[in-house]
Amino acid sequence: MATATQIPARHVQMLDRIKAADDALTERFRDRMQVNSDLDRTLVSFQGNRTETGHRWCKYREGFSADLIRYVVEHAGLRVGPILDPFAGSGTALFVSAELGLDAIGIELLPCSAEIIQVRHAVLRGDKEALVRGIRDAAAKRAWMTPGDVCAFPHLQITAGAFPAENEHQLDRFLSETAQTNDPLLSRLLRFAALSILEEISFTRKDGQYLRWDRRSGRCLGKKIFDKGPISRFDEAIVRKLNQIARDIEGREDQPMLFAQETAHPTLGTIDVNVGSCLDIVPRMEPESLNGLITSPPYCNRYDYTRTYALELAMLNVGEDGIRSLRQAMLSCTVENKDKRDLATKFGVDTFEAGSRAYDKQGVLSLVLEYLNVCKADGTINNPGIVRMVKNYFFELALLIFASAKVLKAGAPFVMVNDNVRYEGAHVPVDLILSDFAEQAGFEVESIWVLPKGKGNSSQQMGRHGRQEIRKCVYIWRKGK
């Protein structure tokens, strides 16, 4: 295992410069940084949604909990909408905002995530009693267990062989029966139930940068043998999911709705969903039209949502070309993202130039990129695409922050959940770099809530550079008046 003494002297010197600049930036924001003992990993992750009505239908690992949004709305003083989430994911911020009486607007690029939001929203406006009857009837009949027509799962190359044969046959039968359902919303909801259990009934497990394949799949496994454990039978998993959805729709006898009964506002807010990239949509929004923004963008951690959600995307008929287009359209968070060459046109000259200036003058980021380029030239970085990813990640977010400043009203809060990262021993203070951009865009950095417990490093990082706890944070910026 490599040790610190084996790190080239030039690298050590550059890491020292990065740390000094990081320390100076930390000192600048120190009075706004506070460990918030109310926050923990359950609150800022999907774990808190496992028992939440409606939110639990799909296990969206990258999301935050409904309780976090309730906490943020209260502490940020949000009393009126509309609220924007430009990286809406499974829609937690949207549904909780509506639950609390605030109109909400979401932007989501991935069709599978947008489907979660759109189906839940359609159910809220639909005939709930009829939907429950249809769901329970489908669960009771179990037509997928009988002979009949099939609708073949539209596999991508990356998903071929993802299911045990019996599970795939029953899934194909279910999709065929669902397509023949007369009620369009019920048909879509039944298909959504199947979408929600794909990982559970497959040989795969979502693992950030890729799909991990169980040894029983027969796929090329490399050196590591992965055993997923029990793989649910389709029949059991779909009946369980259908019953869960039906119970959530029924709610209490006196108040059947898909919101937390104890917190629901007498007048529910509206929800508007835009499918596409926030880099396209936010610059076109009406100036000073929003009263708040709550979001969690993809982290700068190489996670590729088009791979981890490949099964769900395939089921929604997103083909190979569609996958590549989605990957490039995402905020640059994977090593395969290329430069987006039309950003000046999308954001307009003023926003593009202001965001570019803020990006260019950010000292810690400049040092980190210089160091990563040296590591790339020396061949010590484990993927040369990391340099481009980090560069584009911060540039694109700088532009988005400046564009958001234009569409938010004076005094409106901008709340972001994000993690810091570490590459080749260089700590990248995402929270402070983005807060620096925010100040230059006209926001006041009100608070940077630091979780009491951070996250660790990869074994490779620790073996070469030692352990360093990485901050997990929630930031509150407020638009200047």
N, C-alpha and C positions, 0 to 999 in steps of 0.2 A: 504493500500500500504506500502511495506517495506521501511524503511529509512536507511540512512547510519549508524545510531546508532545501527541498528539491525544486521549489518554485524559482524561476529565473529572477535574478536580481532586479532586472528592469520591471518585471511584473510587480515585485514587492514594492518598489518605489512608486509605481502608479497607483497601487492599492492604498498606499499611505496618503497620497494626494487626494484620492477619492474620499477616504475616511475623514480627512481634515475638512474638505468642502462639505461633506455630509454633516459633520459636527457643527459647522458654522450655520448651515441651514436649519438644523435642529434647534440651535440656540435662538435663531430668529423667530421660530414659531413656538418656542417652549411654553410661553404663557398661555397659548391656546391648546396645547396638548395635555390631555388629562386621562388617566386610567379610569375607565368607567366600569365600576363593579356591577352595574346592572346588566352588562352585556357579556355574553358567552358564545361559544361556537354554535350551540343549539339555536340561539336567537338569530345569528347572522348566516345560518345555513338552512337547508331544506328540512333538517331534522325536526325543527319545531312545527312543521306542517304535517307531520305524519298522522296526527289525530285531528287535524282541522277540517271541518266540514267543507267539502268542495275542493279545497287546496290539496287534499290527500289523493285525489283521483289519479294524478300522474306524479311519479317520483322524479321531479325535476331537480337533480342534484345541485345544480349551480345556483339555485334560487336562494332567497332569504325567507325568513319566516313571517307569517302574518303578524305575530306579536311584535316583531321589530318595527313593522310599519306603524302599528298602533302607538308604539313608544315614540317613534320619530315624529309622527303627526302631533302628538301631545307636546313634546319637548321643543319642537321647532315652531310651535304656535300657529300651525296651519288651521285656519278656520273656514276658508272658502276656496273653492276650486276655480278653474281647472288645474289639476296636477298632471305633470307629464312624467312618464317613464320611457326614455328613449331606447332602453334595452329591456323590454318588458318581460322577456322570458315566459314563465307560465302565468304571468298576470297578477302575482301576489299584491304588488303595490296598487294596481288598478282596482281589484276587488275589495281590498281593505279600505281604500279611499272612498269607494262608493258606499261601502258598509257604514262609513262614518259621515256620510252625507255630502261628500266632495265629488264633483265631477272629475273624471280621470280620462287622460288620453295616453294610449300606449303605442309604441313603435316596436315592431319585432320583425327581424329578418327571416329567421328559420320557419318554414311552413309548419313543422311539427309543433313548435312552441305557439305559433299563432293559432293553430287548430285547438290547442288547449283553451286559450282565451275565448275564441269565437264560439266553441261548443258550450262552455260554461255560461257565456253571456246569452246565447240563444236559449238555453234552458231556463234562465232567469225570466225571460220574456215569453216562454212557451206555456202550453197547457200542461202543468205539472202532474195533475192527476192522470191524464192520458199517457204521459211519458212513463210514469211509474207502472201503470197497467201493462204497457207494452214491454217494458224491461222485465217485469216479473213473469209475463207470459213467455218471453223468449227464454228466460232462465229455466222455467218449468218444462217447456217442450224439448229443449236441448236438441234442436234439429240437426246440429252439427255432428251428432253421434249416429245419425241415420244415413243410409246411402242417398246420394243425390248429386246435383251439379256442384262443381267447384269453381272458385275464382282464384287462379294461381297467384300466389304472392309475387309481386313484381321485383324480384331480387336485383340488387346491384352486384358488381363483382365482389365487393367487400363483404356482402351479406350472404353469398351463396353458401348453402350448407349450415345456416345458422340454427336451424331447428331440428330436433329429433323428428324422424319421419312421421310418426303418429301425430305429434303436435302440429306439424305443418299441414297434414291432411285435414285435421279438424279445423285449423285456422282457415284453410281454403274453403271448406264447407261453410264455415261461419260467415265469411265474407260474401259468399254467394247468396246465402239466405238473407243477409243484411241488405244486399243490393236489391232484393225483391220486396223489401218492406215498403208499403204504400205511403206511410207518413215520412216525408223527407227528413224532418228533425229527428224522429226516432231512429231512422236508418243511420243518420250521421252519428247519433249518440251511441248506438250499438257498435258501429265501426270504431268510434273513439275508445270504447271500453277495450276492444281488442288492441288498439294502439298502445294502451296504457300497460299492457302485460307482456309486450313483446320480449323485453329483456328477461322477464321472469320465466318464460317458457322456452328460452333459447340456450344455446351453448355459450353465450357471450355475457360479458360484464363490462359496463362502462368504466373506463380507466383513464379519464382525462385526455391523453393524447391519442388514444386509439381504443378499439374494442379488444378486450382480452378474451382469448378463446380457450374454452375448457378442453382438457386432453381428450375427451370422448368425441370431440368434433371431427377429428381426423385432419384438421388443418395443420399447416406447417407451424410448429410450436417453438422453434428455436431452442435455446438452452434451458429455458425455464418451463417447468411443467406446472400448469395451473389446474387446480381442481375447484370448480365452482361450488361443489356441494350439490344438494338436491336440486333438480330441475323440475319445476312445477309441471304437472300435466295440464294441457290446455283446458280440458273440461272443468277441472277443479278451479283453475285460476280465473276463467271467464265467469263462472257462476259466482265466485267470491267477489269479483269486481262489479258485476251487474247488481248484486245485492247491496254492495256498499254504496253505489251510485243511487240506487232506489231509496235507500234509507236516508241519504243526505238530501235528496229532493223532497222527501216527505217532511223532514224536519219535525218540529213539535206540532201537535194537533192545533194549537192556537196561533201558530206563526210559521207556516211551512215556507221556508226560503233557504237559500244557500249561503247565508251569512251567519256569523256567530251571534246567537240570539241575545246574549247579554250585552253586546256592544253595538248592535245595529241601530242606526239613526232612524227616527220616524220617517224621514224623507231620504230615500236612497239616492246617491249620486248616479249620474250617467257614466257609461263606459264607451269610449270610441277607440277602435283598434285600427291601426295603419300597418299594413304588411309591406315591409321594405326596409331599407337601410336608413338609420337616423342621420347618416352623413348626407343623404339625399333630401330627407324630409325636414329636418330641423331648420336648415337655412331658408326654407320656403315658408315657414310659419309666420303668422302675423306678429309684428313687433309688439312687445309689452302686452301679450295676451294671456300669460300664464301666472298663476299665483304660487307656484312651487314646482320643484323637480326632485323626484326621488328615484334613484337608480343604482344598479350595480353593473358596471360594464364587464365584459370579459376581462379576466386578469391577464397580466403580462407574463403568462406562465406556460405558453406553448400548447394550451388545450385546443384541440380541433373538434368543434361541435359537429362538423359535417361527418366526422368519423364516429364519434361516440353516439350520435343520434342517427346513424346510417340506417338502422332497421326502420325507425319511425319515418325517416325521409323516403325510404324506398316504398313503404306502404302507401304513402301519399303520392306515389308516382313521380318523384323527383329523380330523373335519370342521371346518367354519368355526367353529361354536359351541365345539367342543373347543379349537381354537387360542386363541380369545379367553379361555376359562376358564384354560388353561394359562398364558397370558401374565400374567393377573392373579394367579394363585396363586404365580408365581415370586417369589423374593426381588426386591425392587424394584430393578431394574438397567436398566430402559428408561424412556423418557420417557412411555410409554403406561400404565405402572402407576398405578393409582389407590390411594387410601388403603385399607388393609385395616382394616375397622371392627370385626372380631370378635377382635382380638388379646388383649384383656383376658380374654375367655372362654377362649380357647385356652391361654394361659399361666398363668392363675390370678392372683388378686389380688396375692399376695406378689411373684411374679416380675415381673409387669407393673409394679407400683409401684417396685420396686427398679431395674429396667431403665430406667424412665422418669426416675427421679432421676439416674441416671448420664448418661443422654442429655442432660437439661436443663442439667446443670452443666458439660458439656464445653465449655470456653472457645473453643478454636480452631474447633470445629464451629459454635458459635453465631455467631461472627464471619463464617465462610464463608457461612452461610445468610443472614445479614443482608445481606452484600454481594451475593450472588446475587439476592436479592429486589430490591435497588436496581437491579441490572443488568436485571432483568426489567421493572421499572417504567419504566426509561429506554429499553427496547427494544434494548439492546446485546447481550443474550444470544441465541444463535442458535436456541434452542428453549426456550420458557418452562417446558416440562415438566421441564427439568433440575433446577429448584429442588425440586420435589416428589420427584423421584427420589432426589436426594442426602439429603433429609430422611428419607424412608422407608427408604432403604438402611441408614442408620446406626441408626435406631430399631429396625428389625427385627433387625439383627445384635446390637444391645445385648440385646434380649430373648432371642435364641438363646444368647448367651454366658452369660447368667445361668441359663437353663434347663440348659445344658450343665454348669454348675458343680454342679447338683443331681444329675445322673446319673453324673458321674465320681466315682471313688473318690479318697480322699485320696492325694496324691502322683502322681496320674495326669497325663500330659502332654496338652496341647491344642496341636496343631501346625497352623498355617494358612499357606497360600501365598496372597499377595495383592499387588496393585500399588497404589501411590499414583496419584493422578490430579490433573489441573489443569483448572480451568474459569475462563474469563475472566481468566486471569492469576493466579488464586488457587490456590496449591498446597494440596492436601488431603492431609494426612499420615495416610492410612488406617491405616498400621501403628501409629502412636502413639495415634490416637483409639481404635482397637479395643483396644490394650494398656491404655489408661486404663480402658476399660469392664471389661477382664479383671481388673485390680487391684481394682476396686470389687466385682467378683463373687466375690472370694476367691482369685484366682489370683496366683501369683508370676510376674512377667515374667522368665523365665530368660534368654532370648536373643532378639535380633532380628537374624537373619542378613541382611545386605545383599548383594545380588549385586554383584560388582565393576563391572559395567556396567549402568547403568539404561536407561530408555527415553526417547525424545525426545518432542517435542510435535507437534501438527498444524501445518501451514503457517500456518493462520489464527492460532493461538496465538502462534507465533514472530513473525509479521508485526506483531502488535499489541502483544505483551508481551515479546518476546525469548525466547531459548531457556533452558530450565531442565531439567536432567536429573532424571528422576523415579525415585525408588527402587522397586526390585523386591525383595521381602523374603520370608523365611520366618520366622515367629515361633514360639517355643516358650514356652508358658505352662504352669505346673504348679499343679495344685489344692493348696491349702494343707492342712496336716495338722491 
